Amino acid sequence: MEKDWMMVFTTTDKVRADFVKSVLEDNQILVVLFNKTDNPYTDSSFRGIFELYVHWKQAEEALEHIYNLPE
């Protein structure tokens, strides 16, 4: 990952990661989702650690949106 990107969200729930990503994208925030699966031989579509990264210039805005999301 380039040095100008910051992780703003992490979860083990793929559905939650996709939801947060879509909220950020709906607010014109460029976001990248990484699936950091330990075992490449398992079904990784819903398992693993999911991290969302945004450019540091949009990090504060992204965190505000994430903070205001329902649980």
Rosetta blueprint (number, residue, H / E / L):
1 M L
2 E L
3 K L
4 D L
5 W E
6 M E
7 M E
8 V E
9 F E
10 T E
11 T E
12 T L
13 D L
14 K H
15 V H
16 R H
17 A H
18 D H
19 F H
20 V H
21 K H
22 S H
23 V H
24 L H
25 E H
26 D H
27 N L
28 Q L
29 I L
30 L L
31 V E
32 V E
33 L E
34 F E
35 N E
36 K E
37 T L
38 D L
39 N L
40 P L
41 Y L
42 T L
43 D L
44 S L
45 S L
46 F L
47 R L
48 G L
49 I E
50 F E
51 E E
52 L E
53 Y E
54 V E
55 H E
56 W H
57 K H
58 Q H
59 A H
60 E H
61 E H
62 A H
63 L H
64 E H
65 H H
66 I H
67 Y H
68 N L
69 L L
70 P L
71 E L
